[in-house]
Amino acid sequence: MEIIIRRAEKGDCARLLELIQELAVYEKAPNEVTVTLSHFEESGFGEKPVWWAFVAETVELGNKTVVGFALYYIRYSTWKGQCLYLEDLLVTESMRGKGVGKLLFDELIEEVKRRELKRMVWQVLEWNEPAINFYKRYKANLDPEWINGILDISA
């Protein structure tokens, strides 16, 4: 089995949403995913994309399957300038522990370099020990001092 890391394409969006739902289940929030496929596609591949992604695809006997993804956008830090913000990194459960996450994360690091950004930023749930241990292998600074603020605005 071969694993290929490539840029996401519009045709990947339905599979990405399946993986996003898998992530929501893992994070104990299965009903929180409300984005529609059309909104997701427009946001990533429309006239003014606001997100980009890499996908991990297995190739076995000519069959290709997206088994993971890393979705990111560019945010601005008044202290550091433009930064890559990693919104989601997921490898489907059956493929975990096979180096797929490392391949995706390494590609993100290369994207930061290609774009000449200063840093990559992300969040990890405090109870997600496998993810925390993964990031620690990169000697990432996991800062416990910041509290996330969320304000949902309904129309």
N, C-alpha and C positions, 0 to 999 in steps of 0.2 A: 504494500500500500504506500502510495506517494502522498505527501502533504504539500500543497501549494498555498502560498500566501499571495493574495492579489488584492487590488483595489475592488471594492464593492461596485456592482453595476445595478442599474435600476431593476433588472430581472431578478436580483437577489432579495428584493425587499420583502416579498411574502415569506421567504425562509427566515430572514432576519427577524421579522415579527414573531414567528414561531419560537425562535431562540430567545427573544425578549420576553415572551410569555413564560418560557422555561425559567428564565432568570427571576421573573416576578414570583413564580412559585417557590423557587429556592430561597428568595428573600422574604418569604411569608407574606406576600402582598399580591396574590393572584388576581384580584379584582381591580388593581390600580392601573393596569394598562388599558387606556381608553383611546389611544391614537388610532386613526383609521389608516388603512393601507394607502389610500389616495393622498392623505395629508403627509404620511411618512415619505412616500415617493416624491411628492412635490418639494418637501423640505430638504431632501437629499439630492434630487436630480432635476429640480425645476430651474426656472430662470435665475433665481438667487439662492443657491444651496446654502444651508446653514450647518450642515453636518457632512462628514465624510467617514468612510469606514474601510477597513481591511477585512477580508474574510479568509478563513482557513478552509480549504477544500481538499477532501480526500479524493484520490483517483485510484480506483480499483477495478480492474477488468473493464476499463473504458467508462465505468460509471463514476460520475462526479457528485459529491455531496458536500454541502457547506456544513461544517461541524463546529464552527466557532467564528467569532467576529470581535473586532475592536472598533467602536464608534466614537468619534471625537469631533470637537469643534475648536475654534480659536477663541480664546477669551483674552481680555486685556487686564493686565496688572499695572496699577499706577506706579508700582515700585520696580517692576521688572520688564514691562512692555508686553508684547504678545506672547502668549503661552498656549501650548496644546492642552486642552482639557479632555481627558479620557472620561467619557460618559459611561460607557459599558465595555467590559471585557468578559466574554463568556465562551467557554468551551463546553459543548454538550456533554452530559454526564458520562456517556459511554466512552468518550475520548479523553477524559481527564487523566492526568498522570503520564501522558505520552509525549510531552514536549510541545504540544500545540499552543498552549498559552505563552510559552517562552518565545516561540516563533512570532506570534502576534505582537508581543510586547517589544521584542527586538526590532520589529518593523516600525513600530511607533517611535522608538528611539531614533531610528534612521529618518523618519519623517520630520521629527523635531530638528534634526541636523539639516535636512534638505531645505526646510523652510527658514532656517537660521533663527529659530526661536530660542528663548532663554531657558525654558523649563517645560516639564510636563507635570500636570496636576490632576489628581483624582481623589475620590473618596472610597473608603472601604468600611463596611459595617463592623462594629467593634467585636461582634461575635463570630465573624467569618475568619476563623483561624487559618484555614487553608490559603485563603487569599492573602492574609496578613503575612504568613510565612513565605509565600511566593514573592511578595514585594520586598520583604526583608532580604531575600537573596540578592536583590539589586542594590542593597544598602540604601533603600529609600527612606526618607525622613517621614515617619508617620506621626503627625503632630496631634496630640490629644487635647490641645488647648482650645481649638476652635469649635464652636457650636454651629450647626447648620440651621439656617433660617429659611423657612418656606412659607409663602403666603399664596394660597390658591385664590384666584379671582374668578368668580363666576359671572357670566353675563346676565 
